[in-house]
Amino acid sequence: MEQGLQFDVELISRYDRSGPRYTSYPTAPNFTESFKEADYWQQIELSNNRGGPLSLYFHIPFCDTVCFYCACNKIITKNRRHADTYLKSLFKEVAHQAELFDSSRIVDQLHWGGGTPTFLSTEQMRQLMAVTRQHFNLHTDDSGEYSIEIDPREANAKIIAELRELGFNRISLGVQDFDSAVQKAVNRIQSEEETFAVLDAARSEGFKSVSMDLIYGLPLQTVASFEKTLDKVLAVEPDRLSIFNYAHMPALFKVQRQINEPDLPSAASKLEILQMTTQRLISAGYVYVGMDHYAKPSDDLVIAQQRGELYRNFQGYSTHADCDLIGFGVSSIGRVADAYVQNAKDLESYQTIVEKGSLPIQKGYVLSLDDQIRRMVINELICHFEVDFTAVNKRYAIDSHQYFSKEIEQLKTMAVDGLLECRQEGVRVKPIGRMLIRNICMVFDAHLAQKNTQYSKVI
């Protein structure tokens, strides 16, 4: 795939609207409570018949302090005993789910997210990994992609060594911003020393990849202040960087009401921050993978993208498109065969259902043939910035030009603006259109107009 990125402020400003991030298609607002446990069993049977490796996601919802920008499903508590009860339910869910899947299927990918996974004690983390290994076929030779999200305030060199011993080989560090005024404004006080100490420990322990997360658009941020944070991050050369746009939606996320809105940078300032960040990262040799993600040219994400093998799921970009994803824990989302399934979103409901011996399913969605076709197109665009209609035609026995005649007509305006090329063989996004890939994907979203859903801005 051709690498490249161009930043056009005028075009980005003109196309800036709200829209999905396409960690799934259809997106989560389309999931329905009519999807029951029996529907999930059918999809698991289909998955087992197809075979292939698995991906496991574990949601650890606890944090001992709240970050005011956070939109994740979390439980704020300093009482570590809450994790004991949660793990008992989680162990039961793991055992129940494992009974339904072919035990010979290897787990190529495993991820702990949150919340704060290291809210758990080292003994609790050992227990969770032991239970997982007891019930699922995990790699023993470090060849799997086993990752964990880390809040550096909740970790140290000893904990990092424990995680490596448990089998984790990739790590993601939450940073957001090093500016003290910004940290105070969002209630996340985190020193450079503790952050880089965790990064150094991960490298000393032989973690294969270290990623760092930053957020632009936070209160009191300026181009100059964020560039200072970027200087410090680039100096330690993480393998991957995620630069997220802060989406201020206090009507949906109550904790965001604690942010002083007048302190938020203007839309124009946010664009300046993003433009500076993009230029700095490209100059430093990072490749724009897409949707806030940058990586070194040698990184697995970039290699997978060049090979046309990149995929996008609820954890972001992934190199394991061939894996069915099983979600464990409160609010987790899985993708099995031709369906998505989401667990109960509140802790009490989750634990009550599991204790009754049932799977804690709250919602799900079985994809129609049209959904599957559109999911392929959107995934190709958002991962590889192009879609080959020949491949779509062959896989689904359709004529893409006829099937997507309305969508192709809509793309003509974007083509005139230089965002893309729409040719007989397919659609190719130009470097100037890559920052607006969500807009392009939205053209193929058949559900978008049917839902009154509040989404974040694309930039």
N, C-alpha and C positions, 0 to 999 in steps of 0.2 A: 504494500500500500504506500502511495505517495505520502511522505511526511511534510508537514508545513502548517503554518497558522498565520493568519493576518488579522489585525485588530482594526476595525473600522468603527469609530465612535458614532458617526452619523447613522450608519446602518443599524448598529446595536440599539441605539436610542429609539429608532423608528420601529424596530421589531420587538422592543421590550414589552412583554406581556406575561401574564401568569400561565403556568402550564405544568403538567406532570413531569417527574424526573425519570419515569419509565424504568423503575427497578422491576416492574412487571408489566405485562400487557395481557388482558386489561388490568388497569391499576386497582389498588386496594379498595377505593370507594365503590367498585362494582361487585365486590364480594357480597354474598348474601347468606342469611341465616337459614335459608332453605337447604343449604348444603349440610348433610348430616354424616354421622359416622359411617353409615352403610355406603354412602357415596365415596368416602375415603377408602374403604376396603376395596371397592371396585377399582379405584385408581392404583392402589398398591398391587393388586393382582395383575393389572396391565403392566405396571412397572416391573414386577418380577419376571413377567413373560418376556419383556424386552431386554432385561438384564442390564449390565453396565455398572459402573462404580456409583458410590453414594457421596453426598456432602451432608454434614451434620452441623446445625447451628444451635447453640445454647444461649438463651437469654438470661443474664444475671441482672435483675432489675435494680439492685440496691446501690445507693450513693449516700455518703455520710454528710455531704453538703450539696446544695442546689446551685447550679449555674443558671443564671437568669435567662440565658438565650436558649436553653435546652428544649427541644421538642420531642425527645425520646420518651418511651414508656419507662418510668423510673419510680422508685420508692425511696424517699428521703428519710433516713434513720441513722442514728448512731448506735443503735442496739444491734450488735452483731449476732445475737441469738436468733433474730428473724431468719437468718440464712439456714439455720438447722432445720426448721420446719419446712422451708421452701425446698431444700435438698431432698428431704424425705419424699415429697411429692414428685420432684424431678426424677429421682431414681425409679419410682414406680412408673412414670410415663416412659422412661427409657426402656424399661423391661417390657412394657406393654407394646410399644411401637416395634421393638426388636422382634417380637414374636410374629409380626406380620410380614416382615421383610426376609427375603432369602439370605440366610446367614453367610453364604459364600461371597456375597457382594462386598468388595473391598471399599473402604472409606478413603477416598483420595483427598478429600477436603474436610477440614473441621475448623469451626470458628466459635470462639466465645466472645459475646458482645454484651452491651448493657445500656444503661447502668454502668457499674464498675465491676468487672469480673474479679479483680483482686480485692474486692470487699470481702471475699471468701478468705478464710485462713488457709495456710499452706496445707494443713491436714484435710480441710474440706475440699480443696482443689485436687489433692491426691485421691480422695474418695470418689469425686465426680469422674475423674479420668479412669479410675479402676473400674467403676461401674460401666462406663462407656466401653472399655476394652472387653469387659466380661460379656457384653451383649452384642457388640458390633465388631466387625473384622477390620481393625485398625492396622496400618502399616507398623512394622517393627524396625525398619531400616532407615528411617528419616526421609523417605522418598515422598511421603504425603505432604500436602500443603496445609499445615496446622497452625492457625494464627489466633492471636488474642489481642483485644483492645486494652490499652494500659493508660490509666491516669497516673502520671509520674509522682503525684502526691501520695499515691497509695501503693508505691512499689519502691524497692531498693535492690541493691546488687544480689542479696541473698534470695529474694523472691524471684528475680530474673533467672538465677541459677536453678531454682526449683522448677520453674516453668520449662526451662530447657530440658531438664531431666525427665519431666512428664511427657515430653515429645513435641512441644511447641517449637517451631522453627521460623516463624514470622511474627512480627510485632508491630503494632500501630500505636503511636504515642499522641495523645491529645495535647496540643499546645495552645492553639487559638490566637494568642497574642502575648508578647512579653512586656508590653507597655504597662507600667504600674497603674496608671490612671484608668486605662481600659479594663484591666483585671479587676480593679475595685468596682467599676461600674457594672460589671457582670457577675460579681461575687465569685471570681475564680482567681485566687492569689496563688501563683505558682512561679517559683524562682527558676532562673536559667540553670543554676547549679544542680538542683534536683532533677530537672529534665534531662540535662546532658549526662548526668551520672547514670541514669537508667539506660540511655542510649549507648554509652560506653560499655556498660555491663552486658547489654544484648550483643554487642559486637565481640566482646571478650568471650562470651559463652557460645559463639558460633551461630547466632541466628542468621538465617540466609537473607533476610530482607528486613529493613527497618523503614517504616513509613511514618510521616508526621502530618498531623492535621492542623490547618490554620483556618480562621474564619475572617472574612472581610465584611465590612458593613456594621461592625459593632459600635456602640456609643463611644464618642470621643476619639475615634480613629481618624487619622489623616494620612495622606500619601506619605509624608515624611516619617510619621511614627511607625506606620506599618512597614516601611522600607527598612527601618532599623531592625525590626523583628525578622524580616526576610534575610537581612545581612547575617544575622546570628545563626539562622537555620541553614542557609546555604554554606556557611563555613564548616558545618559538620557533615555535609553531603549525604543526606538521607537517600535511600534508594528510590523512594516514592514520596510524593507530596500531594495532599488533597487540600485544595483551597476553596472552601465552601462559602457561598453567599449566605449571609445571615438573613433569614426570612422572618420579619417581624409580624407575627400574627397573634396578637394577644387575645383576640376573641376565641381562638382555638386553644391556645396554650396559656393558661392563667399565670404561670410563673413569669412570663414575659412582661406582665403588667408592672413588674418591679423595675423594669428598665425605663429610664427617663427619656421619653420619645424626642424631646428637643435636642438631646445629645447625639442622636443618630446622624450619621453623615447623609448628606443629600444624595439623590440619585446620581447627580453629576459627579460628586466626590467619589462615590462607590465605583463609578466607571473609571475614574482616574486611578484609583487604587488597583483595580483589576488590570488596567492597561499597563501600569508600571510593573505589577507582579508578573504578568505574562511575558513582558519584554525581558525582565530579569531572569526568569526561569529558562526561557529559550536561549538567552545569551550564555547561561551557565551550562548549557548542554542537555537540558531536560527535554523530553518529547511530550507534546500535548496529546495524551491518550484520549481525552474527551471528558465532558461533564465534570469539570473541576479537578481532574486527575492528571498528574504529570509524573513521569518516571524517567530514569536513566535509560539510555539506548540498550543497555545489556539486560534490563529488567524483563522478567517473564511476561509482564503485561504487554510491553512493547513488542516482544518477539511473537506473542500470540496474535497481536493485532496485525503484524506484518504477514503472518501465515493465514490470516482470515479465520482464526480460531477463538477470538475474544468473545466473551459473553457478558451479559449484565444481569445481576440478580439483586436480592434485597440487601446484600452487603456491598454493592457497587459493582465494579468490573471484576470479572473472574476469568481464569484460564481453563475452567473446567465446565465447558458447555455440555459435556456428556453426562454429568452427574445429576441425578434426582436429589433434591434438597429436602431434608427432613428437619423441621423446626421443633425445638424442645423448649418448654418453659412458657411463662405468661407472655401473651401477645405475640409470640414468635410466628413467623410465616414460613411455610414450606411450599415447594413446587414438586409434585409427584405425578408422573405420567402427563396427562392432559388437564391437570387441575392445580389450583392453588388452595391452600388450607391455612386458616389462621386460628391460633389458640385463643382462649378467653383472655380478655384484656386486663381484667382486674384480678388481683391475687386471691381474694376469697373465693371467687367463682372457679378459678383455675384449680385451687387445692380441693375444693368440695367435689368437683367432678372427678378428679383423679382418685380421690379417696373412695369414691363409689365404684371404682373399677372401670370407668369409661375414659375414652380419650377426650381431652379438654377442648374439643373443637367448638368454636363459636361461629365462624363463617367460612365460606369457601366459594369456589367458582370452577365449573367445568367448561373448558374452552370449546366453542363451536369450531367448525371448519374455518369459517371466516376469521374468527379470532386467531387461530393458528397461522393462517396466511399472513394476517396483519402483524402478528407478533414476530414472524420471521423478517418481514420487511423493516419493522421498527428496530429490531435488534441489529440487523445488518447496518442500518444507517447510524445508529447511536454508537456502535462499536467500531465500524470500519469506514464510515463516511461514504458508503456507496452500497447499492443493492443491484445484484445481477438478476434481471428479470428472467433470463434463461434458466437459472437455477430454481427460481420460484415456480416457473412454468413446469419444469421437470418434476419437482417434488409434489406439486399439488394439481397437476394436469389442468392448468388454466392458461388463458391468454392474458398476461398481466396488463397489457395496454388496453384491452377491453375491460378487464375486471376493475382496473383503477383509472378508468377514463376521466371521472370527475376529479380525482386527486391529481392526475397529471395536468389537467387544465388549471387547477389551483397553483401548481408549482411554476407555472409560466411566469407569474409576477416575480417570484423568487429568482428565476433564471435571468430575467431582465435586470434584476438588481445585482446579479453576479454571484449569488449565493451557491448556485448549483448548475449542473448541466443535466438536462433530461433528454436522453437519447433512446434509440430503439432498443439497445441492449440493457438499459437501466438508468439509474439516477446516480450521479457522482457529485458529492458535495465539494465545493472548492474551498481552499484555505480560508477565504474571507467569510465563508458560511459556517465554519465549524463551531464557532462560539454560539451560533444560533441553531444548533442541531435539534434542540427541543422543539423549536418552531416548525422545523421541517418534519419531524416525527409526528407532530400534532395533525398534520394534513392527513395522515393515514389512520388516525384514531377515530373509529366509528362510534365510540362511546362518549366522546368528550362533550358533545352538545347535549347529551341525554342526562347529564349529572350537574346539579347545582353545587359544585364542589369548589372550595377555596384552595387554590394552589399558590405556591411561591412564584415570584418573578423569575423569568428564565435567566436573567443576569442580575 
